[in-house]
Amino acid sequence: MQAALFEAKVRFVSELAKRLHQYGTSAPRLESAIDSVSTRLGLSCNSLSTPTSIILSIGSLEDGPDALPRFTQVLRVEPGEVNLRRLSETDDIAERVYHGQLDVAQGLKLLQNLRSGLSRKAEVLQVLCFAIASTTVSVLLGGGLGDVLTATCFGLIIGLLGTLAGRIESFAASFELVAAFIATFGASLVAAHWVAINVRSVVIAALIVLLPGLMLTTAVVELSSRHLVAGSVRLMGASAILLKLAVGAAAGFQLAKTLHLGEAAAVTPALPSYASWIALLAGTYSFAILFQAAKRDIPLAMASAWLGYLCTTYAGQAYGQEFGVFFAGLVVACASNLFARLKNRPGAIVRVPGIILLVPGSVGFRSLFFVFERDVYLGLDMAFSLVVLLASLVAGLLLGNVLLPPRRSL
């Protein structure tokens, strides 16, 4: 293979790996996709992906299986965030190069031209969706009107803080801690002086977008797939986020106690049952926007979230919460693989929204919070529940991949 052609192919593979990582692809799927594309281009590639790095060791298939790689690249990257629209566009470019519809130079240029960041309109919509997601969770937790309105207000504030964290690098590291403190102290203030609310439920609803349930699930999937480095690093990252949230919440409650802002004993009655369905409709839309799905994929993402929620709700009522989560994970995995087979598009468009209401991030937050309150036994009980729910969800996802194997990496 000519040196210039080899270099062009390596540049394309490297850029593809960076884009897939940037848009939230897990280590097993990223490595599988890169290896598949590399082989198609006549390259031999050994890849290693972690949440903060990518290592590519690339040679030419013409050199034979025992030849040393010609090129090794170590990329330092930031942890990726789910962006379904850009992931779909990246996948489309890779598919066109894979099938020879584009050469590697054209593919590289298209990948480099993919826009990063949000427009002003999209940024405003993201902030509003923080509030809508908090509203939905508050209603699903059985909150009354006061709980829902309070959670919505603090969800909006946290969305604004998230925008600020995206612009000020020094604030980003403490964003979760500050958000948890503001939500907890603010909810305590509301409960003491304005309206009777369930402070703990309001805090969980306000922080729902920040809870790393999806990250925990991805970490356990990676560990189960024997991607031990990526899974361990991601698990530690999720634990660090939970710790910051728990410390912030504990500090907020402690300040409230110091100022004698106790929780009101009475709580406003729950909203009518039909409110849950209305909230769920709005909530699934908000998660589709937060995952940055393309306009044409928003109904599909919403339907997937509904599918996961209904499966876990009705199966859980019949056979227990753990089985409900397992069954929902199984159904969502099969549905995402079927979509990928039929449409030749990333199954993540269905899979990620489908499990977002199943991931047990709030359980981990409650566990650490109880430990900070020195209720160790209740904290350990919640931690065990977290492990069981995570195992159930991951088992469902893995079994779904066995029953209906995916034909494509993404």
N, C-alpha and C positions, 0 to 999 in steps of 0.2 A: 504494500500500500504506500502510495506517495506521501511524503512528509506533510505537504500542504493539505491534502485530503484528510489525512489522519488527524491533523490539528483541528480542522474544521469540525470533524465528527466529535472530537473530545470536547471542544467548546460547546457544542450543542448539548451533549450529554451532561456536562457540568451545569449549564444554565437550566436544563430541565430538572435536575436534582434540586437545585436551589429553589426553583419555583414551586415544585411539589412540596418541599419542606415548608416554604413560606405560607402555603395555603392549607396547612394543617394535616398533611398526609402522615399516617403512622409509619414507623420504621419498617415493619414487614412489607407493607404495600409499596412504600417508596423504593426499597431495595429490589423488590420483585419487578417493578415497572422499569427501573433503570437497567437491570440485567437483561430484561426482555428487549428493550430498545437497542441496547448496546450490541447484543447478539445479531439483531436484524441489520445493524449497520456494519457488521463485520468486525466488531470489537469484542475483546474479552474483558469483562469488568468485574472486579470485586469491590463491592460497596459496603460501607458501614454508616448507618445513620443513627444519630442520637438527637435529643431535643436541642442541643447547642452546637452540633458539629456534623459535618459530612466528610467522609474519607472515600476517595475514588482512586482505585489502582487499575489503570487501563493499559491494555496491550492490543495487538492485532491478532485475530484468529489465524491469519496467514503464518504467524510465527510459530504456531504449534502449541500444544497444551503445556509443555515444559518450559517455554520461553519466559524470561523475566518480563514484567510489565515495562512498557516504554515511559509511562507517565504516572505519577502519583500526586494527587492534590488533596490538601487538607483545607477545608472551608470552615471558618468560624461563623456560625449563623445564630440569629436570635430564635427563641422558640416560636414556632409557627402558630397562627390562629386560623380557625376554619373560615374559608372564603369559598363558598360553593360555586359562585359565578366564575371566579378566576381559575379554580380547579378544573371546571368544565372546559374553559377555554384552553388551558394548558394541555388537558387531555386530548382535545380536538387537534391541536397543533402536533402533538406527539403521534397521534394516529395517522395524520396526513403524511408526516415524514416516514413513519413506519411502512406505509403502503406505497411510498414512492410518489405521492401527489405533490410533495414539496421536497426540494433538496435541503441539506442541512444548513446551508447559509440562509436560505429563506426562513426556515424554521427558527433558527437562532434569532434573526431579526424580529420575527413575530413575538417570540418569548420576551425579548428585551423591551418591546414596545407595550407589553401589558402594563396597564396603569396601576400604580400603587396608591394607597390612600383613598380617602373618601371626598366626594364633592361636598360643598356646603349643605346642599339639600339632603344628601344621604346622611351626613353627620347629624343634622337635626332630627331626621327620622330615627336614627339609631338611639338618640337620647330619649325620644318619645317611647321607643320600644322597651327601654329599660323600665319605664313607668308602667307600661302595659303588662309586661311580664310580671312585675311585682303585684299588680292588680289581680292577675289571673291566679297566682299562687296563693295570695291572701284569701280569695274566694274559695279555692279548692281546699284550703286548710280550715274552712268553716268560719272564717272571720265575719264579724258584723260590718255594718256600714262604716263605723268609726275605724275599725281595723283596716278596711279596704282603702279608705281615703288616706289614712296615715301612711300605709305602705306605698301607695301610689306616689305621694308627695316625696317620700324619701327615696323611692326608686328613681324619680326624676332628678333629685339632687345628686344621687350617685352616678347617674348617666352623665350629668354635667361635669362631675369630678373626673369621670373616665376620659372625657374629651380633654380636660386640662392635663391629665396624666400623659395622654398621648403627645402633648406638645412640650411638656416640661419633663425632661429626662430625670432630673433629681427628685421629682415628686412621684414618679412612676413606681419606684421601689416601695414606697410607704402608702401607696394608694389604697390597698385593701384594708390596712390597719386604720387609716383615717376614715374610710367609708364605714367600717364597722362601728367605730367610736361614735361618729355622727348619728348613724341610724339608731344605735342603742340609747345614747343619751337623749337624743331628740324624741324617741318614742316614749321614754320614761317621763320626759317633760310634758308631753301631750297627755299621758295617762294621769299625771298628777294634777294638771291644771285645766284641761279642756274636756276630754271625753274618756270614758272607761274603755280601755282596749287591752288585748292580750299582747303584752310587750314582746314576749319571745317569738310569737308567731309573726308579728309585724316585722321584727328584725330579720327573721329568716326570709320572709317575702321580699323585703327591701333589698336584701343581699343576694337574691337567687341567681342573678346573672354572674356574680363573682364566685359562687361556690364551684369548686373544681371537680364536680362529679364526672363530667365527660373526660377530663384529664386522668382521673383515677381509673376509669373504665379502660381507657386506651392503654394506660400503664400495665394493668393486669392482663390485657390481651397480649401486649408485647412480651410480658414475662411468660405467659402461657405458650407463646410461639417461640420461646427460647431466644428471644432477642433481649438478653439479660441486661446488657449495658443500657440500652435505650429505655427498657422498662423500669430499671432501678432509678435512673436519673429522673424520668418523668414522675415516678412515684414520690421521690424526694421533693420535686418541684411542687406537686399537688399538696404534699404535707406542709411545705413552707407557707403556701397560700392559706391553708386551713389554720395554721398557727397564727399568722398575722390577723386573720379575721377573728379568731377566738380571743387573742390578746386585746384587740381593739374593742370587741364587745365587752370583755371583762372590765376593761378600763372605763368604758361608758357606764356600766352598771355600778361600778365602785364610786364613780363621781356622783351618780344619781343618789346612791345611799348616803354619801357624805353630805349632800345637800337636802337629805330627807325627802327625796322624791320617790316615795313608795308606789308600787303598782296598785291601782284601784281594784277592790275585790270584785265589783260587779263588772260584767262584760256584756256588751251589746249583743242581742240575739243574732244568730246566723241569718244570712240572706236566704230567700226562697231557693228551692232546689234547681229551678230553671236558670238561676243566675250562674250556676256552675257551667252550664253548656254555653251560655253567652260568653262568659269569661274565657272558656277553653277555646272558643272560636277566635277571639281576639288574641289570646296567648299564643296559639299556634302560628298566627300571622306574625306576631312580634319575634318569635324565635326564627322564623324563615328570614326575616329582615336582619336579625342579629347575626345569623350565619351567612348573610350577604348572598342569598340565592338570587339567581337571575329572575326577571319578571315572569318568564314562561314557566319557571320551576317553582314559583311560590305556591300555587295550588297543590302541586305534588308534595312539596315539603310539608304543607299543612295537613294533607291527607295522611301522610306517613306518621306525623305526630299524633293525630287522632287514632290511627291504627294501633300504635304502641300503647297509648293511654287506655283505650277500650279493652285491649287484650289483657293488660295487667289488672285493670279494675275488675272485670267480670271473672277472669280466671282466679284472681286473688280472693274474691268473695266466695268462690266455690271451693277452692283448695288451699288457700293460704297465701300470704303476701309473697313468700319466697317463690312458690310455683308460678304465681302471676307474673313476676318479673322474669323468670326463666322462660315462660311461654311467650311473653311479649318479645323478648330478645330473639327467640327462635323464629317467630313470625316475621319480625322486621328484617332479620338477616336473610331469610328466604325471599322476602319481597324485594330487598335491595339487589340481591343476586339475579333475580328474575328480570328486574328492570335493566340491569347492566347487560344481560344476555339479549334481551329483546331490542333495546334501543342503542346498544353499543356506546353507552355513556357511563360516567362514574356512578357506581352504586352508592357512593357517599351522599348523593343528592337525596336518597331515600333513607339510608342507614342513620346518618347523623341526626336529622330531625326526629326520626322514629324512636330513638332511645333517649332523647333529651329529658323527657318527663319520667324516665325510669331510673336515671343515674342517681345514686344515693349521696350526693354531696352534702345535703342538709344533715344527714345522719352523722357524718364525720364532724361537721361543725358543732352539732349538739354534744357529741362525745367529748371533744376538747373543752367546750365551754363548761360542762359539768365538772371536769377535772379541775379547771381553774377555780370553780366554786367549792372545791374540796369535797365534792360528792363523787369519790373515786369509784364506788361500786356502780352507781348509775352510769358514770362515764365509761366504765369497762363494758357494761351491758350494751350501751349504744355502739361501742366500738365493735363488739362481736356481731351486732346486727348489721353494721356496715360491711364487715367481712363476708357475712352470709349473703347479703343482697348483691354485693359485687361479684361473688362467685356464681350466684344464680344467673345474673345478667350475662357474664362472660361465657358461662357454660351454654346458655341459649344461643349466643352469637356464634360460638365455635361449632355447635351442633348444627345450626342452620347452614353453615358453610360446608358441612359434611353432607347434609341431605340434599342441598342444591348448590353444588360447587360453583364458585365464580369463574367465569372464563377469562376475566381480565383482572389486572392487579388493583385498579382503583375502584 
